[in-house]
Amino acid sequence: MASALLQLKDIRKSFGSRVLFTGVDFTIHAGEHVGVIGPNGAGKTTLFDILLERQEKDEGTITCSRALHIAYLAQHDDFSETETTQEYVARVASVESWEVSASAHKFGLSPEHLSALMTHLSGGYQMRSKLLALSLQRATLLLLDEPSNYLDLDTTLFLENFLQNFSGAFLLISHDREFLRRTTDHILEIENGEATKFNGNLDDYFEQKELLREQIEAHARNVKARREQILQFVERFGAKATKARQAQSRLKELKKMETIDIKRLPFSARIRIPTAAPCGRTVVRLEGGVVGYGPETEVLKHAHFTIERGDHVAIVGANGRGKTTLLRTIVGELPLLRGERALGHEVRFAYFAQHVSEQLDPGHTVLEALYRAKDPSITEQEARDLAGSLLFTKDNVGKTLRLLSGGERARVALGCVLLQKTSCLALDEPTNHLDFATTEALQQALQAYSGTLICISHDRSFVRAIATKILSLTEDHTVLPYPGTYEDYVWSIQQKLRQELAQS
């Protein structure tokens, strides 16, 4: 068995009266690739902060091997506006500039990339620069906090390849199911103040969770049956002198019997999207479309496609090619610069934008926001049910939006869109602030949705499940229907990456 790099024992952490962790125990061994999962707010990032000594634990011990050397990939940018790529990598990795230059080609970074300001690089090349810095630190344990958030498919696959081939250990916080499946061999679940480590990848974890629940339920049934037997015995014989001692003995046994806490299974949430409003056969058609923000900022110059009633369309392409700009043009939020945009009969869009939550009134409660947005035909109970499926309990549906986190406000905004009962849903990164259970519930709901769907998402499992058609944004600023499936599209990007890595 590989040697232990890190061992946590009885870790406890509180914030005021709120207990985040209690009795957290787990060990990370050399070479383990561990996915860290759990509901939003469970404390995953706080756990990283404790390991990085940015926050103090309240109780417990952390034992580190002499071989432990931690490197951290943060969620947010950690470079200055005046830093070149070479300066940034050298600073983060604490190495000389020549060492940066010697290894840059392995990450597809040219001398021009190294001399450019980090702020001038695309998100994909910024990530490559960060991975170069990680590799030069020669860490034995990486901590990565949601590294695939907002990455395009090309960069996600590059990051995936880096982690698959990393010889050390890592802890990876992610809500991207496909990413976790392809990069991890263990799962660390942070839930209800506890940490549980499972062998295997994400699919193995779900199987083990279900098996564990079945075992707990069977044990609970046995305990319940034994309780009933004891109570029946006491009720029948407790008053008889000859049986009194036995009755008292069994009452003592009853007091010692454990209470079985049965946790809910993953994917227990259910989202019911209202039936789509009727519309014509053609939803939207673009011919010779030029998309952008004015004559000087043309983003897409050749948009040719038709979306018909019932189509489930995924818009795909590298970051910066104009996916969000195209979606805003389709729904009518941005005017088409040139060409023709035609809508079908009675077509109405419900649009979930990445920053739509900022438009909600912060003084409204969760329920007030949902009630104001819903179609008149939808009952208040249906709105309450949707709030529950989006993780808003009876205790917090009365909270005002100003008291919610950014992720919670985004979930409210998503609920407002789903309740509008239009003919077409247009969703830009709808799963960014959802946990596994809610993402799966939304995925199942959209699969069953009879209306038209246009979606942008970096979650491969999600897109694979919901999309029946693909709109591809190409390097030459063209928008065309992709001739194959989403699987075919991902395969083509993987082949391109393999060729690049083979040449580096």
N, C-alpha and C positions, 0 to 999 in steps of 0.2 A: 504494500500500500504506500502511496506517495506520502511524503512527510507533511506535517501540518505547518502551514504558513501563519495561520491566524486562528485564535480560539476565543470565543466570547462565552462568558459564564455569568448567568443571573444578572444581565444588564437591565437596568430600570431607568426610565427617563420620563419626567413629568414637565408640563408647562402649567404652572399654577395648580389648579384643582384637576386638570385633565391629565390622566395617566396615559402616556403614549406607548411605552413598553413596560412590561413587567416579566421578569424571569426569562429574558431572551438568551438562548443557548444555541450556538452552532459553531462548526469548525470548517475552515476552508483549507483544502490541501493543495499542494503544488500541482499546477497544470489543470485544475478544475475550471470549467467554463460555466458559470452560475448565473442564471437569469433570476432577477429579483422582481417579484410581482406582488400585487396587493391593491386594495382599493385606494382611490385618491385620499390623501390625508392619513394614511395608515402609518407613515413615518419612514418611508424608504429613503428619502433624501436626508432626513435627520440622522438616520443610521450611517449614511456616508459621512455626514458632518462629524459624527462622533469618531469614526475611524480615521478621519483626516485631522482630528483634534481641533476642529473649529467650534465644537460644542462639547461641554462636559457631560458625561453620564452622571446620574444620581447615585447609582449603586452598581456593583458587579466588577468583574475583572476582564481585561483584554490581554491575552498572552500572545506575544509576537515572536516568530522565529527570527534568528539572526539573519536568515536569508531574505526576510521580508523587505521589499522596496516598493512602495506604493506610488503609482502615477495616476493622475485624475484627469478625466475628460469632462469638462463642465458643460452644463446645458447652455450657458450663455457665452458670448464672445469675451475673451480675456486678452485682447490685444488693443493697443492704442491706435489712434487715428494716424499717427506719424510713423508707425513701425512697418518696415519692410518685412516680407515673408522670411527672409534669411535672418533678420534681427529677431523676429518673434520666435522662430524655432530655436535659435541659439540661446535665447534668454530662458525659454521654458525648459529646454533640455539641459541647460548649463554645459554647453559644448562650444567648441570653437567653430567659426564660420566655415572653415574648410571641411569639417565633419558634416555640416549640413549639405554642402555642395556635393560631397562624395556619395551621399545616400539619396539625394532628391530624385534621381531618375527612377528609382524603384517605386516612387509614388506618382510618376507622370508629371513631375514638376521640372520645368525647363529653367535655364538661367533667367529668362524674362520673368517667369513667375517669382523667382527668388528675389529679384530686384524690385518687383512691384510692391506697392503698399498692400497690406493685408486687406484693408477696407476696399480696395479696388478689385480684389479677386471675387469670382463667383462663389456662391455658397459651397459648391462642390469642391473647388480648389482650396477654399478655406479649410474644409474638413480634411482634405489630403495633407495640408500643411500641419494640422493638429495631429494627425496620425503619424506623420514624420517625426514630430516632436516627441510623441509617446514612444516610438520605436527607439529613438536615440537615448531615452532615459534608462533603457535596459531594466525596466521594472519587472518584478516577479509577480505583482498583483496590480491589475488595472481596475479602476473604479470608473464606470461610464454611466452617466445619468441622462437617460432619454436621448442617446446620440443620434437616432434616426429621425427625430422630430423635424419636419419640414424639409427633409432631404428628398431630392428627386430619385428616381429609380436607379439611374446610373451611379450616383454617389452612394446610395444605400447598398448596392451590390459590391461596390469597392470596399466599403466599410465591412460588409459581411465577409468578404474574402480575407481582409486583414485579420479579423477576429478568428475565423476558421483556422488560420495558419499561425496564430499566436501561440507560442510554446509555453508561456506562463499562464497564470490563473487570472480570471477576471470576474468581477461582479457587475452585472449589466441590468440596470433598471430600464424596462421598456414595456410599452403596451402593444407593440407590433408583434402579432402572433407569428407571422411567417419568419420574421427576423429572429425571434427567439428559437423557433423550431430549428433553424439552420445554423445557429451559432452556439447553442448551449448543450451541456450534458447533465446539468443539475438545475433544479428550480428551488429557490428560497422564497417561501411564501411569508409575507408580513401581513398579519391579519389579527384583529382583536387583541393587540398588544403582545402577540406571540410571534415567534419565528419558527417555521418548520421547513426542513430541508428534505427534498425528494430527489431520488436518483432518476436519471433520464431527462428527456426534453419535455416540452410543454404538453405534447399528446400523452406521454407517459404520466405526467403529473395529473392530468384530468382523469385518467383511468384509475390511478392510485387514490385520488380523492373520492371517486365514486365508490370504489371498493371499500375504502375506509368508512365511508358513510353507511354502506350496507352493513358492515360489521358492527358499527356503533348502534344502528337501528335494531339489529338482531339482539345485541346485548341489552339494549333498553327494553325490548319486549320481554326478555327473560327476567330482568329486574322487576318490571311491572307485574309479571305473572307471579313472581315470588312474593312480592308485597301483598298481592291480593290473597295468596295462600295464607300468609301470616295473619292478615286481618281477619280472614274467615275463621282461622283456628282460634284466635283470641276471642272473637265474637261468640264462637260456639262453646268454647271450654273455659273461658276466663273466669267464670263464676264458680267452677267446680274446684273443690279443694284438692282433688287428686291431680288436676291438670294445671293448677295455678302457677306452679314453679315453671312448667314448660311454657306457659303463656307469657310470663315475665321474661324468660330467656329469649323468646322469639320477638318480643317487643324491643329488647335491647339490640337484637340482630337488625330489626327494621330501622332503628335509629342510625346504625352504622352504615346502612346501605347507601351507596353513592347516588347522587342525582346526575343523570345523563344529559349532557348538553349537546344537542344535535344541531350542528351548524348547517346552514343552507348550502345546497350544491351550487357550483358555478352555473351560470346561464339560466338562473331561475327567473330572471326578469322577462316580462313579455310586453312588447310595445305594439299597440294597435293603432295603425295609421288610418284616419277616416277615408272612406271611399272617395276616389278622385271625382271631381266634377266632370260632366260630359263635355266633349269638345269635338272639333272636326278631325278628320283622319290625319291631315298634316298639322303638326304642332308648330314647327318653325323651319324656314328654308333660307339659307344664305347662298347667294350666287355672286361670284366675283367680289366677295367682301374684303374690304380693307379695314382692319381693326386697330384702334390705338387711341391716343389722347389728343390728336391734332395732327396737322400736316407734318410737323417736325418730329413727332413721336409715333410713327407707324410701327406697330408691333407685329401684325400679321397682314400680309399683302395678298394672299390668295386663299380665301375661305369658301369652299364649295361643299355643301352637304345639306341633307334633309333629315329632320327628325320627325318620326311619325308617332301617332298615338300608341302608347304601350311600350315604346322603346325604352330600354334602360341603357343609357349611354355613359361611358367613362371617357373623360378628356385626359389624355396622357401626353407626356413630353417632358423634357428636361426643365428644371427651374429656370425662369427668366425668359421662357419662350412665349409666355402670354396666356397661360391656361385660365387664370382668374380674369384677365382682361377679356378673353373670349366669352367666358360665362356671363360676365356683366353685360356684354353686348347682346348675347342671346336673350337675356331676360329684359333688355331694354333700359338698363341703368346707364349704359354708355351708348351714344349714338354711333351708328355705322358711318365711317368716314366716307367710304365709296362702296358702290355695289348695291345689292338688293337684300333686304330682310323682310320676309313675308311671314305673317302669323296665320294660323288656321282659325276656323270659326270658334268663338267663345274660349279661346286659349287664355288662361291666366297662370302666372308663375308665383310660387312661394319660394323665396330666395333666402338661403342660409349662407351668409358671408362670414369670413373668418373674424371680422370685427363687428358683427351685427349686434353683439351683446352691449356694445357701448351706446347704442341708440335706445336702449330700454330705459324707462324712468327709474332712477335709483330709489325713489320713494315708494314704489309699488312693492307689494309682497309677491312671492312666487306665484301664488294662486291668482292674484289680481292681474299680473302680467299675462298669464295663460288665458284667463277669462276674457281679457280685452282683445286678445289676438284670435281667439277661436271663431270658427264659423257659427252663425246663430243656430244651426241645426244640431250642433254638438252640445251635449248636456254638461253641466258643471261636474257631475260625477265622472264622466269620461275624461274631463280635463284633470280631475284629481287622480284618476287611475294613471294617466300618462305621467303626471308629476312623480308618482310613486315608482314607475318603471324607469324614470330618469334619476333615481336615487334620492328623491326628496321625500323624507319621512313625514309622518303626521306632525312631528315636533318642529320641523323647519320649513314647511310650506307657508307658514305665516311670517317668516323672516322677510325683511325688506332687502331689496337687491343690493343696497349699499353695504350690507353686512356679509355678503357672499364673496367667496373667492372668485378669481377670474374664470376658473374652470367651471364653477357652479353657475355663474351668470351665462356662460356659453351654453350650458345644458338647458337653462331656461329659454334662451333664444332658440335653440333647436326645437324645444317643445312648442314654442309659439309658431314656428314654421309648419310643423307637422299637423297642427290643429286647424290650419287655414282652409283645408278642403278645396284646393285648387285643382286644375287639370294637369299641372306639371310641377314637380319638385326639383329645384336647382340647389344642390348642396356642395359647398366648398369646404373640404376637410371636416366633415361632420363628426369624425371619431376622435379628433385630437384630444378631447378632454373626457373621454369615456373609458371606464375600466373594461375588463374582458367581458363581464356579464352583460353590460349595457351595449357594448359594441356588437356582441353576438345577437342580442335581442333586436337591435336596430337592423342588423344584417338580415335576420329572418323576416322582419317586418317589410323591408324593402324588396326582398325576394318575392314576397307574396303580394306586393303592391301592384294593383292593376293599372294605375295611371302611368304617366310618363315620368322618367327620372333622368336627370343630367347631373353627373357627379364628378368631382375632383377629389382624389384621395391617394395618399402614398401607402396605404395599408393594402398589401398585395392580396391577403386572404379576403379582405372585404371586397375589393374590386373584382376578384375572380368569382366571387359568389353572386354579385348583383348585376354585373355588366353583361348585356347581350350584344352590344355594339361598342366599337372603339373609335374615337376621334383622335387622330395622331397629329401633334404639332411637330413639324420637321425642322431641320436646320436651315432650310431655305425659306422659312417664314410662311409655309403653306399649311393649311388645315384640310385633311382629307380623311374619309373613312378608312380605317385600317382593314386590310383584306383578310386578316385571320382573327383568331381568338386572343384574349388577353394573355393566355399561356404562350402563344406564338410570339407576341410582342415582348414579353419578358425574356424568352429564349433568345430573341435577336439581340437584346441589350447585353445579355450574358455573353454571347459569342463575341460581340464587339469588345467587351471588357477583357475576355481571355486573350484576344489578339493583342490588345494594348499591353497587358502584363507580360506576354511572351516576348514582346519587343523591348521591354524596359530592362 
